Amino acid sequence: MASTPGNPFLIQDIPGFTPQIGRLVVMMNYARLTTLDAVQGLTPGQIDHLHDPRSNTIGALLGHIAAVEMVYQVQTFEGRELNAEERAQWGTFLDLGERARRENRGHPLEYYSQVLGDVRQKTLGELARRRDDWLYEQSPFWGAHPTNNYFKWFHVLEDEINHRGQIRWLCKRLPR
């Protein structure tokens, strides 16, 4: 993760990024920092704990956060949808639900941290190659609504924050 110089609570320019993209990166870095903080020290059993038959595990939610970011990499950096190989690799995490509860088990926290880190490194590398005007490029989205890359990456950020809230809720309910 690209470090933010100084106070992590300041949204500001950061070296290597244009001003608007840098501010987006600061927000993404802070969200990731707090997501990883929420799961610090969890065991594989805690990561795989199923609160009830309809819940997702903490591990599945962490994988989902990475998968959503990867989808938006493909859509915004490459201008395409997932191919069959990518869908096979990431589909379980994207879809969550029963399949994720069944298939995503037994991984230590380091596995999820690595997946999240690898996806983020690609995102940061791609964002560093773009100028602020790229954020405002428009394309159809969610039922052909016009949107821009800024909103798409805001959505990645708010998706992580939403699932971090679920993760925190689940952590408070882990068996002692």
C-alpha positions in Angstrom: 0.0 0.0 0.0 1.3 3.4 -0.9 2.0 5.2 2.3 0.5 8.6 3.0 3.1 11.0 4.3 2.3 12.6 7.6 -1.1 12.3 9.3 -3.3 9.6 7.8 -6.3 11.7 8.7 -5.4 14.4 6.2 -6.7 14.1 2.7 -4.0 15.7 0.7 -1.7 15.4 -2.3 0.6 12.5 -2.3 3.8 12.0 -4.3 3.4 9.9 -7.5 -0.3 10.8 -8.1 -2.1 13.7 -9.7 -4.0 15.8 -7.1 -7.5 14.3 -7.4 -6.3 10.8 -7.9 -3.9 11.2 -4.9 -6.8 12.3 -2.7 -8.7 9.2 -3.8 -5.7 7.0 -3.0 -5.5 8.6 0.5 -9.1 7.7 1.2 -8.6 4.2 -0.2 -5.5 3.7 1.9 -7.3 4.8 5.1 -10.2 2.4 4.4 -7.8 -0.4 3.9 -5.8 0.4 7.0 -9.0 0.3 9.1 -10.2 -2.9 7.4 -7.0 -4.7 8.2 -7.0 -3.3 11.7 -10.5 -4.7 12.2 -9.2 -8.3 11.5 -5.8 -8.1 13.1 -5.0 -11.2 15.0 -7.9 -13.3 13.8 -7.3 -17.1 13.6 -8.4 -19.1 10.6 -11.3 -20.5 12.7 -12.5 -17.0 13.5 -12.1 -15.9 9.8 -14.2 -18.9 8.8 -16.8 -18.6 11.6 -20.4 -18.6 10.3 -22.6 -16.5 12.5 -25.8 -18.0 11.0 -26.7 -19.9 7.9 -27.3 -16.8 5.9 -24.2 -14.8 6.9 -20.9 -14.5 5.1 -17.7 -15.3 6.8 -15.1 -12.7 7.5 -12.8 -14.4 5.0 -15.5 -14.3 2.3 -16.0 -10.6 2.9 -12.3 -9.9 2.7 -12.1 -11.8 -0.5 -15.1 -9.9 -1.8 -13.4 -6.6 -1.1 -10.4 -7.7 -3.2 -12.7 -9.1 -5.9 -14.7 -5.9 -6.3 -11.6 -3.9 -6.6 -10.3 -6.3 -9.3 -13.5 -6.0 -11.3 -13.2 -2.2 -11.3 -9.6 -2.5 -12.4 -10.7 -4.5 -15.4 -13.6 -2.2 -16.2 -11.9 1.2 -15.7 -8.2 0.4 -16.7 -8.9 -2.1 -19.5 -12.4 -1.0 -20.6 -13.9 -4.5 -20.5 -15.8 -7.0 -18.4 -14.4 -10.1 -16.7 -13.4 -12.9 -19.0 -14.2 -16.6 -18.2 -10.9 -17.2 -16.5 -11.2 -14.2 -14.2 -14.8 -15.1 -13.5 -13.7 -18.6 -12.5 -11.0 -17.2 -10.3 -13.0 -14.5 -8.5 -16.6 -15.6 -8.9 -16.9 -17.2 -5.5 -15.8 -14.0 -3.8 -17.9 -11.8 -6.0 -21.1 -13.7 -5.5 -20.7 -14.4 -1.8 -23.6 -16.5 -0.4 -23.7 -20.3 -0.2 -20.8 -21.0 -2.6 -18.5 -18.7 -0.7 -19.6 -20.2 2.6 -18.7 -23.6 1.3 -15.6 -23.0 -0.8 -13.6 -20.2 1.0 -12.4 -21.9 4.1 -9.2 -22.7 5.9 -7.1 -19.7 4.9 -5.1 -17.7 7.4 -5.3 -14.0 7.7 -2.0 -13.7 5.8 -3.7 -15.2 2.7 -6.4 -12.5 2.6 -3.9 -9.8 3.4 -1.8 -10.9 0.5 -4.8 -11.0 -1.9 -5.9 -7.6 -0.8 -2.3 -6.3 -1.1 -1.7 -7.7 -4.5 -4.9 -6.3 -5.9 -4.2 -2.9 -4.3 -0.7 -2.8 -5.7 -2.0 -3.2 -9.2 -4.6 -0.5 -8.6 -2.0 2.0 -7.3 0.3 1.3 -10.2 -2.5 1.9 -12.7 -3.8 5.0 -10.9 -0.3 6.5 -10.9 -0.3 6.2 -14.7 -3.4 8.3 -15.0 -4.2 12.0 -15.0 -7.1 13.7 -13.1 -9.1 14.1 -16.3 -9.3 10.2 -16.5 -11.5 10.3 -13.3 -14.2 12.3 -15.3 -14.3 10.0 -18.3 -17.9 8.7 -18.6 -19.3 5.3 -19.5 -22.6 3.4 -19.0 -23.0 1.8 -15.6 -25.7 -0.1 -13.7 -28.5 -0.3 -16.2 -26.8 2.2 -18.7 -26.8 5.1 -16.2 -24.0 7.5 -17.3 -21.2 7.6 -14.7 -17.5 8.4 -14.5 -14.4 6.7 -13.3 -14.4 8.8 -10.2 -17.8 7.4 -9.1 -16.7 3.9 -9.9 -13.7 4.1 -7.7 -15.8 5.9 -5.0 -18.0 2.8 -5.2 -15.0 0.5 -4.6 -14.2 2.6 -1.6 -17.8 2.6 -0.2 -18.1 -1.1 -0.9 -15.1 -1.8 1.3 -16.4 0.5 4.0 -19.7 -1.2 4.0 -18.2 -4.7 4.3 -15.7 -3.5 6.9 -18.8 -2.6 9.0 -20.1 -6.1 8.5 -16.7 -7.5 9.5 -16.7 -5.5 12.7 -20.2 -6.6 13.5 -19.2 -10.3 13.0 -16.0 -9.8 15.0 -18.0 -8.6 18.0 -20.1 -11.8 17.8 -17.3 -14.3 17.5 -17.5 -17.1 20.0 -15.1 -16.6 22.9 
